[in-house]
């Protein structure tokens, strides 16, 4: 994997880590967090 691709992967992981932390801080339970992540992924890919 080239350096740019590696940086992109790290950036995406960081985004999801921060997003999940935000959901956790907002008292969203684990099952619902998975639902939110799935919906955001669907939105991003449209």
PDB file with one MODEL, atoms N, CA, C and O in Angstrom:
MODEL        1
ATOM      1  N   UNK A   1       0.856  -1.173   0.000  1.00  0.00           N
ATOM      2  CA  UNK A   1       0.000   0.000   0.000  1.00  0.00           C
ATOM      3  C   UNK A   1       0.905   1.240   0.000  1.00  0.00           C
ATOM      4  O   UNK A   1       1.848   1.334   0.785  1.00  0.00           O
ATOM      5  N   UNK A   2       0.601   2.176  -0.886  1.00  0.00           N
ATOM      6  CA  UNK A   2       1.441   3.377  -0.920  1.00  0.00           C
ATOM      7  C   UNK A   2       1.100   4.306   0.250  1.00  0.00           C
ATOM      8  O   UNK A   2       0.110   4.098   0.952  1.00  0.00           O
ATOM      9  N   UNK A   3       1.915   5.309   0.442  1.00  0.00           N
ATOM     10  CA  UNK A   3       1.786   6.196   1.599  1.00  0.00           C
ATOM     11  C   UNK A   3       0.450   6.937   1.612  1.00  0.00           C
ATOM     12  O   UNK A   3      -0.156   7.096   2.672  1.00  0.00           O
ATOM     13  N   UNK A   4      -0.012   7.388   0.461  1.00  0.00           N
ATOM     14  CA  UNK A   4      -1.296   8.114   0.413  1.00  0.00           C
ATOM     15  C   UNK A   4      -2.454   7.222   0.809  1.00  0.00           C
ATOM     16  O   UNK A   4      -3.340   7.637   1.557  1.00  0.00           O
ATOM     17  N   UNK A   5      -2.449   6.001   0.311  1.00  0.00           N
ATOM     18  CA  UNK A   5      -3.521   5.071   0.652  1.00  0.00           C
ATOM     19  C   UNK A   5      -3.500   4.771   2.150  1.00  0.00           C
ATOM     20  O   UNK A   5      -4.552   4.693   2.785  1.00  0.00           O
ATOM     21  N   UNK A   6      -2.306   4.603   2.710  1.00  0.00           N
ATOM     22  CA  UNK A   6      -2.165   4.339   4.139  1.00  0.00           C
ATOM     23  C   UNK A   6      -2.689   5.524   4.950  1.00  0.00           C
ATOM     24  O   UNK A   6      -3.377   5.328   5.952  1.00  0.00           O
ATOM     25  N   UNK A   7      -2.377   6.730   4.537  1.00  0.00           N
ATOM     26  CA  UNK A   7      -2.862   7.927   5.225  1.00  0.00           C
ATOM     27  C   UNK A   7      -4.373   8.027   5.134  1.00  0.00           C
ATOM     28  O   UNK A   7      -5.030   8.429   6.094  1.00  0.00           O
ATOM     29  N   UNK A   8      -4.925   7.668   3.998  1.00  0.00           N
ATOM     30  CA  UNK A   8      -6.380   7.705   3.818  1.00  0.00           C
ATOM     31  C   UNK A   8      -7.059   6.700   4.749  1.00  0.00           C
ATOM     32  O   UNK A   8      -8.067   7.012   5.384  1.00  0.00           O
ATOM     33  N   UNK A   9      -6.501   5.499   4.823  1.00  0.00           N
ATOM     34  CA  UNK A   9      -7.059   4.483   5.715  1.00  0.00           C
ATOM     35  C   UNK A   9      -7.022   4.970   7.165  1.00  0.00           C
ATOM     36  O   UNK A   9      -7.998   4.810   7.898  1.00  0.00           O
ATOM     37  N   UNK A  10      -5.919   5.552   7.573  1.00  0.00           N
ATOM     38  CA  UNK A  10      -5.806   6.081   8.934  1.00  0.00           C
ATOM     39  C   UNK A  10      -6.818   7.189   9.172  1.00  0.00           C
ATOM     40  O   UNK A  10      -7.417   7.272  10.244  1.00  0.00           O
ATOM     41  N   UNK A  11      -7.007   8.036   8.175  1.00  0.00           N
ATOM     42  CA  UNK A  11      -7.951   9.144   8.294  1.00  0.00           C
ATOM     43  C   UNK A  11      -9.386   8.628   8.440  1.00  0.00           C
ATOM     44  O   UNK A  11     -10.158   9.132   9.256  1.00  0.00           O
ATOM     45  N   UNK A  12      -9.725   7.629   7.647  1.00  0.00           N
ATOM     46  CA  UNK A  12     -11.075   7.056   7.719  1.00  0.00           C
ATOM     47  C   UNK A  12     -11.293   6.384   9.055  1.00  0.00           C
ATOM     48  O   UNK A  12     -12.353   6.546   9.660  1.00  0.00           O
ATOM     49  N   UNK A  13     -10.313   5.630   9.531  1.00  0.00           N
ATOM     50  CA  UNK A  13     -10.419   4.991  10.844  1.00  0.00           C
ATOM     51  C   UNK A  13     -10.596   6.036  11.941  1.00  0.00           C
ATOM     52  O   UNK A  13     -11.404   5.862  12.853  1.00  0.00           O
ATOM     53  N   UNK A  14      -9.836   7.117  11.841  1.00  0.00           N
ATOM     54  CA  UNK A  14      -9.933   8.196  12.824  1.00  0.00           C
ATOM     55  C   UNK A  14     -11.340   8.802  12.820  1.00  0.00           C
ATOM     56  O   UNK A  14     -11.919   9.052  13.877  1.00  0.00           O
ATOM     57  N   UNK A  15     -11.879   9.035  11.625  1.00  0.00           N
ATOM     58  CA  UNK A  15     -13.236   9.578  11.512  1.00  0.00           C
ATOM     59  C   UNK A  15     -14.233   8.683  12.241  1.00  0.00           C
ATOM     60  O   UNK A  15     -15.023   9.167  13.051  1.00  0.00           O
ATOM     61  N   UNK A  16     -14.199   7.367  11.955  1.00  0.00           N
ATOM     62  CA  UNK A  16     -15.160   6.459  12.570  1.00  0.00           C
ATOM     63  C   UNK A  16     -14.943   6.351  14.069  1.00  0.00           C
ATOM     64  O   UNK A  16     -15.911   6.262  14.824  1.00  0.00           O
ATOM     65  N   UNK A  17     -13.695   6.358  14.517  1.00  0.00           N
ATOM     66  CA  UNK A  17     -13.418   6.330  15.954  1.00  0.00           C
ATOM     67  C   UNK A  17     -14.038   7.540  16.644  1.00  0.00           C
ATOM     68  O   UNK A  17     -14.687   7.402  17.681  1.00  0.00           O
ATOM     69  N   UNK A  18     -13.839   8.720  16.070  1.00  0.00           N
ATOM     70  CA  UNK A  18     -14.396   9.941  16.649  1.00  0.00           C
ATOM     71  C   UNK A  18     -15.929   9.933  16.595  1.00  0.00           C
ATOM     72  O   UNK A  18     -16.584  10.367  17.542  1.00  0.00           O
ATOM     73  N   UNK A  19     -16.496   9.445  15.500  1.00  0.00           N
ATOM     74  CA  UNK A  19     -17.951   9.381  15.353  1.00  0.00           C
ATOM     75  C   UNK A  19     -18.548   8.456  16.409  1.00  0.00           C
ATOM     76  O   UNK A  19     -19.547   8.799  17.042  1.00  0.00           O
ATOM     77  N   UNK A  20     -17.946   7.292  16.602  1.00  0.00           N
ATOM     78  CA  UNK A  20     -18.447   6.347  17.592  1.00  0.00           C
ATOM     79  C   UNK A  20     -18.292   6.917  19.002  1.00  0.00           C
ATOM     80  O   UNK A  20     -19.162   6.712  19.848  1.00  0.00           O
ATOM     81  N   UNK A  21     -17.206   7.621  19.260  1.00  0.00           N
ATOM     82  CA  UNK A  21     -17.036   8.272  20.561  1.00  0.00           C
ATOM     83  C   UNK A  21     -18.138   9.304  20.797  1.00  0.00           C
ATOM     84  O   UNK A  21     -18.666   9.419  21.903  1.00  0.00           O
ATOM     85  N   UNK A  22     -18.476  10.046  19.757  1.00  0.00           N
ATOM     86  CA  UNK A  22     -19.548  11.038  19.858  1.00  0.00           C
ATOM     87  C   UNK A  22     -20.887  10.370  20.177  1.00  0.00           C
ATOM     88  O   UNK A  22     -21.644  10.849  21.021  1.00  0.00           O
ATOM     89  N   UNK A  23     -21.167   9.263  19.493  1.00  0.00           N
ATOM     90  CA  UNK A  23     -22.403   8.539  19.768  1.00  0.00           C
ATOM     91  C   UNK A  23     -22.418   8.021  21.205  1.00  0.00           C
ATOM     92  O   UNK A  23     -23.445   8.071  21.882  1.00  0.00           O
ATOM     93  N   UNK A  24     -21.279   7.529  21.659  1.00  0.00           N
ATOM     94  CA  UNK A  24     -21.172   7.033  23.027  1.00  0.00           C
ATOM     95  C   UNK A  24     -21.401   8.156  24.031  1.00  0.00           C
ATOM     96  O   UNK A  24     -22.118   7.972  25.015  1.00  0.00           O
ATOM     97  N   UNK A  25     -20.799   9.314  23.792  1.00  0.00           N
ATOM     98  CA  UNK A  25     -20.997  10.469  24.682  1.00  0.00           C
ATOM     99  C   UNK A  25     -22.451  10.910  24.709  1.00  0.00           C
ATOM    100  O   UNK A  25     -22.928  11.460  25.702  1.00  0.00           O
ATOM    101  N   UNK A  26     -23.149  10.662  23.610  1.00  0.00           N
ATOM    102  CA  UNK A  26     -24.557  11.053  23.520  1.00  0.00           C
ATOM    103  C   UNK A  26     -25.477   9.976  24.079  1.00  0.00           C
ATOM    104  O   UNK A  26     -26.696  10.044  23.920  1.00  0.00           O
ATOM    105  N   UNK A  27     -24.883   8.976  24.738  1.00  0.00           N
ATOM    106  CA  UNK A  27     -25.624   7.885  25.386  1.00  0.00           C
ATOM    107  C   UNK A  27     -26.413   7.033  24.395  1.00  0.00           C
ATOM    108  O   UNK A  27     -27.487   6.525  24.720  1.00  0.00           O
ATOM    109  N   UNK A  28     -25.877   6.881  23.191  1.00  0.00           N
ATOM    110  CA  UNK A  28     -26.485   5.988  22.195  1.00  0.00           C
ATOM    111  C   UNK A  28     -25.963   4.582  22.482  1.00  0.00           C
ATOM    112  O   UNK A  28     -24.751   4.373  22.546  1.00  0.00           O
ATOM    113  N   UNK A  29     -26.867   3.619  22.655  1.00  0.00           N
ATOM    114  CA  UNK A  29     -26.406   2.273  23.005  1.00  0.00           C
ATOM    115  C   UNK A  29     -25.707   1.602  21.817  1.00  0.00           C
ATOM    116  O   UNK A  29     -25.834   2.048  20.677  1.00  0.00           O
ATOM    117  N   UNK A  30     -24.978   0.539  22.097  1.00  0.00           N
ATOM    118  CA  UNK A  30     -24.123  -0.113  21.096  1.00  0.00           C
ATOM    119  C   UNK A  30     -24.909  -0.592  19.884  1.00  0.00           C
ATOM    120  O   UNK A  30     -24.450  -0.432  18.753  1.00  0.00           O
ATOM    121  N   UNK A  31     -26.071  -1.169  20.093  1.00  0.00           N
ATOM    122  CA  UNK A  31     -26.876  -1.659  18.967  1.00  0.00           C
ATOM    123  C   UNK A  31     -27.289  -0.499  18.060  1.00  0.00           C
ATOM    124  O   UNK A  31     -27.234  -0.610  16.835  1.00  0.00           O
ATOM    125  N   UNK A  32     -27.692   0.587  18.657  1.00  0.00           N
ATOM    126  CA  UNK A  32     -28.102   1.754  17.879  1.00  0.00           C
ATOM    127  C   UNK A  32     -26.911   2.396  17.169  1.00  0.00           C
ATOM    128  O   UNK A  32     -27.056   2.912  16.061  1.00  0.00           O
ATOM    129  N   UNK A  33     -25.728   2.367  17.802  1.00  0.00           N
ATOM    130  CA  UNK A  33     -24.531   2.920  17.155  1.00  0.00           C
ATOM    131  C   UNK A  33     -24.248   2.213  15.846  1.00  0.00           C
ATOM    132  O   UNK A  33     -23.903   2.851  14.851  1.00  0.00           O
ATOM    133  N   UNK A  34     -24.395   0.884  15.843  1.00  0.00           N
ATOM    134  CA  UNK A  34     -24.187   0.136  14.600  1.00  0.00           C
ATOM    135  C   UNK A  34     -25.169   0.600  13.528  1.00  0.00           C
ATOM    136  O   UNK A  34     -24.807   0.697  12.355  1.00  0.00           O
ATOM    137  N   UNK A  35     -26.418   0.890  13.926  1.00  0.00           N
ATOM    138  CA  UNK A  35     -27.427   1.366  12.994  1.00  0.00           C
ATOM    139  C   UNK A  35     -27.007   2.722  12.417  1.00  0.00           C
ATOM    140  O   UNK A  35     -27.090   2.940  11.208  1.00  0.00           O
ATOM    141  N   UNK A  36     -26.560   3.623  13.282  1.00  0.00           N
ATOM    142  CA  UNK A  36     -26.112   4.946  12.833  1.00  0.00           C
ATOM    143  C   UNK A  36     -24.938   4.838  11.868  1.00  0.00           C
ATOM    144  O   UNK A  36     -24.925   5.499  10.830  1.00  0.00           O
ATOM    145  N   UNK A  37     -23.957   4.011  12.203  1.00  0.00           N
ATOM    146  CA  UNK A  37     -22.787   3.853  11.338  1.00  0.00           C
ATOM    147  C   UNK A  37     -23.217   3.328   9.976  1.00  0.00           C
ATOM    148  O   UNK A  37     -22.761   3.828   8.948  1.00  0.00           O
ATOM    149  N   UNK A  38     -24.083   2.334   9.960  1.00  0.00           N
ATOM    150  CA  UNK A  38     -24.550   1.770   8.686  1.00  0.00           C
ATOM    151  C   UNK A  38     -25.245   2.842   7.840  1.00  0.00           C
ATOM    152  O   UNK A  38     -25.020   2.922   6.632  1.00  0.00           O
ATOM    153  N   UNK A  39     -26.080   3.656   8.469  1.00  0.00           N
ATOM    154  CA  UNK A  39     -26.799   4.692   7.721  1.00  0.00           C
ATOM    155  C   UNK A  39     -25.839   5.759   7.188  1.00  0.00           C
ATOM    156  O   UNK A  39     -26.012   6.236   6.067  1.00  0.00           O
ATOM    157  N   UNK A  40     -24.849   6.129   7.962  1.00  0.00           N
ATOM    158  CA  UNK A  40     -23.871   7.113   7.494  1.00  0.00           C
ATOM    159  C   UNK A  40     -23.071   6.535   6.331  1.00  0.00           C
ATOM    160  O   UNK A  40     -22.808   7.237   5.355  1.00  0.00           O
ATOM    161  N   UNK A  41     -22.684   5.268   6.423  1.00  0.00           N
ATOM    162  CA  UNK A  41     -21.959   4.626   5.317  1.00  0.00           C
ATOM    163  C   UNK A  41     -22.804   4.624   4.045  1.00  0.00           C
ATOM    164  O   UNK A  41     -22.303   4.902   2.955  1.00  0.00           O
ATOM    165  N   UNK A  42     -24.097   4.306   4.196  1.00  0.00           N
ATOM    166  CA  UNK A  42     -24.992   4.328   3.030  1.00  0.00           C
ATOM    167  C   UNK A  42     -25.070   5.724   2.442  1.00  0.00           C
ATOM    168  O   UNK A  42     -25.051   5.880   1.221  1.00  0.00           O
ATOM    169  N   UNK A  43     -25.157   6.740   3.287  1.00  0.00           N
ATOM    170  CA  UNK A  43     -25.226   8.120   2.814  1.00  0.00           C
ATOM    171  C   UNK A  43     -23.936   8.501   2.070  1.00  0.00           C
ATOM    172  O   UNK A  43     -23.991   9.116   1.004  1.00  0.00           O
ATOM    173  N   UNK A  44     -22.800   8.140   2.625  1.00  0.00           N
ATOM    174  CA  UNK A  44     -21.526   8.467   2.005  1.00  0.00           C
ATOM    175  C   UNK A  44     -21.400   7.827   0.628  1.00  0.00           C
ATOM    176  O   UNK A  44     -20.865   8.439  -0.297  1.00  0.00           O
ATOM    177  N   UNK A  45     -21.890   6.600   0.489  1.00  0.00           N
ATOM    178  CA  UNK A  45     -21.733   5.866  -0.764  1.00  0.00           C
ATOM    179  C   UNK A  45     -22.773   6.217  -1.829  1.00  0.00           C
ATOM    180  O   UNK A  45     -22.714   5.692  -2.942  1.00  0.00           O
ATOM    181  N   UNK A  46     -23.719   7.095  -1.505  1.00  0.00           N
ATOM    182  CA  UNK A  46     -24.727   7.470  -2.522  1.00  0.00           C
ATOM    183  C   UNK A  46     -24.274   8.686  -3.288  1.00  0.00           C
ATOM    184  O   UNK A  46     -24.981   9.151  -4.181  1.00  0.00           O
TER     185      UNK A  46
ENDMDL
END
